Amino acid sequence: MTRRRMLAIARSWVGVTAAAVVIACAAWLTVEYLHAARVAPSEKALVESLKDRARTDATVHKTLLQPEFDRQHRALQRRARAYRLGGILLLISVGTFLAWIKWLKPRPGGWVGVPAPVARLLEALVERRHERLAALTRLPKRKVKKGALAGRPAVADKSLVLYRVLDSCSGCTVCAQVCPVDAIEARPYVKHEVIDSRCTRCGLCVPACPEQAIEVVTRDVVAPVAQ
């Protein structure tokens, strides 16, 4: 197995493992809470009954009441440890999963070693997240008219337009954050690239770039360079 394939498998399974740990931790904490909520009333009633008996029988405290106190104290400490450990694991797993979705997720069709149904489910979740982010980051109509439309050349056919990232790109990921279709991958401190197959030529990335590093050209301009 080559090193590249091993890295691809690890990259594919990071998100799957993190999601599995999130579900397991959430289920574990839920079971612990439901168990405590079900057992606590009966334990409280048992202690109250032992207290009533201890008022008339002096031997109850030594033989029954104190051991029951000790047992409940140990159970409370065990639940506190479970909540603390489960909460830490849950936070770490959620952070890992979100970081994986943001920067490490494989491209469509790039899943290695992951069952096809799981890969399709994760791709659907990622696509749904992109749609929500696009709805949140979409600029108001007035700003789009003044800013984004100003970056478009006067070409009737959008397919003749290309967006090219210049070498002055600092990798700030601002353009990737405003892109509604995820046509620019958010790779911090690395020169960005516009994925032409995803780009809808909306022009939102041009005014958003603080370095003015996105150039709008027509295909007849870049055709000689491609040859």
C-alpha angles and dihedrals in degrees: 000000000000123000092244092055091048090052090048091052091048091048091050095047098045093078094041092051093046091050091049091050091049091053092045094049092046091050091046094051091045092052091047091051094047091048092051092046091051098043100039097074093050092047091049091050090050092052092048091051091049090050090053090051092046090060090065102025117052093195094063093077094058100037104037117000101056095046089050090052090050093048093051091047091054091047090051091051091049092052091048090053091048092051092047095047094041092049092051093048091047093052093046092048094048090049091048092049093049092047089049092052091048101046115358107043114122119247119255107292093013097103113125124194094357120119112254096241091052091047092050091048093051092046089052091050092049091048091050090051091051090052091052092048090048090053091050097045098041109119122235116266094251092055092046091054093050101037116018097038090051089065094058121093118230096262122140095208114060091201088070091062125090130186113213127188115223127218090256089075110124097194095245092149093222092124091050091052095053095042106107095202101042092245090147119056115224102237108159117228092000125107107263126230129208112229101222095199091060099036114107094189093242091147096220093127095058100067092033095061108098091200095049085232098144114091123196114213138159124247094248088061095053097036095087090050092053091054 
